[in-house]
Amino acid sequence: SIGLIQLFSMRYQLPRYLFDSFLVISLFGFCTVFLIAWNHGKTGRQQITKTEMLSHTLILFTALTVAYLFTWKNPVKILHENAKIIAVLPFVNMNDSKEDDFFCDGITEDILTRLSKIADLKVISRTSVIKYKNSKMSIKEIAAELGAGSILEGSFRRVDDRVRITSQLINANSDEHLWAETYDRKLDDIFKVQSEIAERIAKELEAQLAPKEKLLIEVTPTDNLEAYAFCLRGRELAERYTDEDNEKAIGYYKQALQLDPEYALAYASLASAYDQKVRRYLYSAEWQDSAIAMSKKSLEINPNLAEGHSSLAKSYEAKGDFKLAKYHYEEAIRLNPNFSTAIHNLAVVHFNKGNLDEAYRLVKMSILLKPNDV
């Protein structure tokens, strides 16, 4: 009879719990019938003893426990191919004003950065996914180019002091939606929303989340949203890679620090902009000293800031101190295992020192995280 029930369940796509329920009833019903037959045969006594009542109660309790474990408990999830390689596509700005574009991009990057701190995930870098902003390509096509098995996409809308953020996690192989959520919150809760999204994705992809990683994900970079907005504007300008835009970015970082002198990430971003003045725009080498000072300031405030260690490492590398550069790149990667820039730069340090095997390993890792980096 159990075989017939399973056959009917498969043939007519009946809910799994029907078969599970029938199985539990059959197994424990047999135990009950056996107990009754044992105690009340043809010539047996008809009075139910306390021991028998206790036995039936125990059977019922065990049956309910097994029913819960095997009938109502969620089935084991089987992850799809490359599930833990994830790309966060630029969120769509639903506001009419293009002024919110930088805010929307900043939120996308911050969610990506929080995910990057989970060692059990491989998170494609922002520079690799930014080109798909407003792209007409399908999820499957984008995932194929990036080598990703999971895609996170979403949208952003801001009205006065409230935001609506939608996000959905997609199986890139089948286009199946794994999870979706809409967050209607006050603007003040923006960092909490970013953390919640990162932790929910880790849960959906069954990624191991170490206590240290959870703490890093839940860090609030600043309590001043205006300072946060200035830092986002600066970051957007710095990534245009022109001398003029870099100077404007420096101005925005300084405004952020005037509003929040304890904003560690703003110091690290300022350090990176100073480093670019020397490295990219050929200013005098003294700017590297300023970069080192800003990096050290960021780490005084937050010793667990991967961006602070990375910016300090870049300055030491430029000065030829490869030992200190190596140490701080390694710290940056320890704190953010998907920090593709730090991984690549550490590979260069090993290459320059002749450690070609380690350089090769790191370069391969950086290519996985930044697949379209020339």
N, C-alpha and C positions, 0 to 999 in steps of 0.2 A: 504493500500500500504506500509506503514511503517513496518507493521508486516511481509509482504512478503519479503521486503528487508532484515530484520533481519534474517528471516528463510533461505534465500539464503546465507547470510553472514556466518551463522553458518554451513550450510550444505557444502559449498564449501571453507570454511576457507578464506573468502575474508578479506582484510584489514579492521580494525575497522573504519578507517576514512571514508570509503564509506557510511556506515550506518549513521555516525555522520553528514556527509556533507548533505545527503539526508534529515535528520531530520531538520537541520538548514534551508535548502532551503524551505522545506514544511511549517515550522512554520512561517517564516518571509515572504515567498511568499504569504501565506494566508493573512497576514497583509497588504501587498501591494495591492493584488487584492481587499480586502475589502475596502481599502481607495479609489481605482480607481472607484469601483462600487458606493461608497457613493457620490463621487463628479461628476461622469459622468454616470448617469443612461441613460435609453433610451431617455429621453427628457432633460437630463442634458446638461449643457454647456460643450464645448469641450476645452476651453482654460484652461491651467494649471496655477494656481495661485502660487504666491511666497510661501504662507503658505503650499500649497500641496507639492511643491518642497522641502521645508525644512523638511516636514514630511517624505518624501521618503528618503531623505539624512540621517535623523536620524535612520530610519529603517535599511538602508544599513550599517551604522556605527555600530549599535547594533548587526546586524547579523554577521559582521566580527569579532567583539569582542567576541561574543559567540562561533563562529567557532574556534577562537584561543584558548579559554579557554577549550573547550570540544573536539576539533578535533585534534589540533596539540600539545597540552600540553601533557607531559608524563603522563601515567596512574598512579594511586596510587599503590605504591609498597607494597606487603604483604610479610613481613619477614617470613622466614622459621623457623622451630622449633629450639630453642637454637641458633638462629643466632648470638646473641651478646656474646656467649661464644666462644672465638676464640683461636686457637692454631697456633703459628708461627713455622713452621717446619724449621730445619736447611737448609739454602740456599746451593745450590750445587756449589762447586768451579769448574769453567770451565777452570781454568788454569792448565797447565801441572805440574807446580811447586807446591809442597805441602807446600811451604813456605807461600803461600797465604791462606792456610786453616784457620789460626788464624784470618786473616783479614776478611775472609768471615764469620766465626762464630761470630766475633765481630760486624759486620754489622747486622747480624740476631738478635743478642741480643739487639743492640741499637734500632732497629725498634720495637722489643717486649717491651722494656722499655718505649719508647715513647707512644705506644698504652696503656701501663699499667696506664698511667696518666689520662686516660679517664674513669671517674667513671661509665659511662653508659655501659661500656664493662666489661666483665670478661675475663681476659687474662691468659691462662695457663702458668705456670712458665717455664723458660728455662730448669731447671733441670728435668722437667717432659717430655720435648720434645726432649732433646738432644740424648736420646737413639734411636730415630728414624732416626738419621743421617745415610744415605746410606741404610735405611731399604727397603726391598722388599714388605712390607705390603701395602695394598691399602689405599687410603684416608679414605674410610668408616671404615676400620678396625682400623686405628689409631684414628679416631674421636670417635669411639665407646669406645675404651679403655680410652680416655681422657675425654669423656663426652662433646665434643665440637660440635658445630653446624656449625662453619665456620673454614676453614683452609687457612692459607696463606703460599704459597710456592714460591720459586724463585731460581734464580741463580746469580752468580757473576763472572765477568771476568775483569781482569785488564791488560792493555797494556800501558806501560810507565806511563804517567800522566793522562790517561783516564780510566774510568770504564764503564762497561755496567752492569746494574742491571735489571733483569726482575723479575716481581712479579705478582702473580695471586691469586685472592681470590675465594675460591671454597665453594659452598654449600655442606657440608659434607654428607647431607642426600640423595641428588640426584646426586652428582658428577657434578653438573652444575657449569660452570664458571660464576661468578658474575661480575668479572672485571679483566682486565689484562693490564699491561703497561710495556714498555721497556724504561729505562732511559739511554741515552748515554751522559755522562757528564764528566767534568774534575774532577780529584780526589778531588780538592778543594771544590767541591759542594756536597761531600758525606753526610754531615749533613743535607743539604737542601733536598736532595733526601729522606733521612730517614723521615724527617718531612712531606714531600709531601705524601709519602706512608701512613703514619699513619693517616693524615687528610683525604685522599681519602677513606680509609677503614671505618673511622668513618662516612663519608658521605654515603657510599654504605650500611652500616648497620643501617643507620638512628639513629646513636648515638648522643645524645645531647653533644655538645662540648662547655663547658663554656669558657668565655674569659680567665680566669686564666689558664685553661688547655691548651688552644691554645698557650698561652705565654710559658708555661713550655715545650710543645712539640717542639717549635721552637728555644729553647735555643741552642746555639753553645757551646759545652763544652770547646773547645780550638781552637785557630787559627793555631796551629802548628801540622801538620799531622804526623810529625816524633814522636812528644810527644804522639799523639793519638795511633800510632803503638806500642810504648813501653808499653803504658797502656794496650792495648789489649793483648800483649804477657804476661804481668804480670798477667792479669786476667785469661788467659788460664792456666798458670802454677799454680796459687794459687788454682784453682779448681781441681787439681790433688790430693790435700790433702796429701802431704808428706812434711816432714820437709825440705828436700833438695829443692824441687820445690818451697816451700814457701819463702825460702831465695833468690832463683833466682828471684821470683816475686818482692820481696822487692827491689832488684837491678834495675829491669826494671822500677818500679814506681819512684825510685830516679832519673833515667836517664830522665824520662818524665818530672819531676819537674825541672831538670836542664835546659831543653829546654823551659819550660813554668812554671815559678814560681807561676802563677796565675791559675793553672789547679786544680780546686776544687775537681773534681772526683778522680784525682790521689792521693790527700791527703787522701780522704776518703778510697780509696783502700789500701793505705799504712797503715792507721789506722786499717783496718780489718785484714791485714796480721800480724800486731803487736799483735792484740787481739788473733789471732790463735796461735801465739807462746806460749801464756800462756794457753789458753783454750784447745788446741789440742796437743801441743808438749811439754807441761809441763816446759816451761821456767819460770824464776822468775817473781813475780807479778809486778816488776817495769815496765815491758813492757806495762802494762795496762796504766800507766801514759803517756807513749809515744803515745799510741793509742788515749788517750783522747786529748792530745796536737794536734795530726794530725787531729782528727775529728773537733776540735774547729777551727783549721786553715781553713779547708775546708768550714765551715759554715761562717767564717768571709768573705770569698771570695764570696760564694753563699749561703745565708741563706735559699734558697728554694731547696737545694739539699737533696733529700730524703735519698740517700746513706750516706750522712754526719750525718744526724740525727740517722739513724739506727746504724751506727758504734759507735757513741757516746753512744747510749742507751745500746749497748752490753757491752761496757766497764763499764758503771755505774751498770749494772746488775751484772757483775762479781765482782764488789766491794761491792755489797749488797745494793746499793742505789736504791731501787726499785721505789721510787717516781720520781727521775729524769729519770730513765730508762723508766718508763711508759710515762712520758711527751714526750720524744724524739721518742719513738716508735709511739706514736699517731701522732706526727708531720710528721714522715716519711710516715705513712699511709694516712694522709690528703693530702700530696703532691703526693703520688703514691698509689691510692686506691687498686691496685692489687699487692702490695709488699708482696708476700706470706711469705717470711722469717720474715719480721717485724710483720706481722699479727700473725704468729705462736709464735714468741718470746714474743709478748705482751700477748698472751694467757697463756704462761708459767708464766709470771709475775702475772697475775690475779689468776692463779692456786695456786701459792706460797703464795699469800695473802688471799686465801680462797674464792675468788670471783668466785665460780664455774659456775654460770649461764653465766657470761660474758666470762669466759674461754671457756666454751662449744660453745658459739656462734662464737667466733673467730676461734676455732679449726675447726669447720664445714666450715667456710669460707676459711680457709687455705687449707683444703682438696679439696675443689672445684677447687682451683687454682693450687694445686700441688697434683693431684689425686693418683700418684704412689709413694708418699713419705711414707716410712715404719713408 
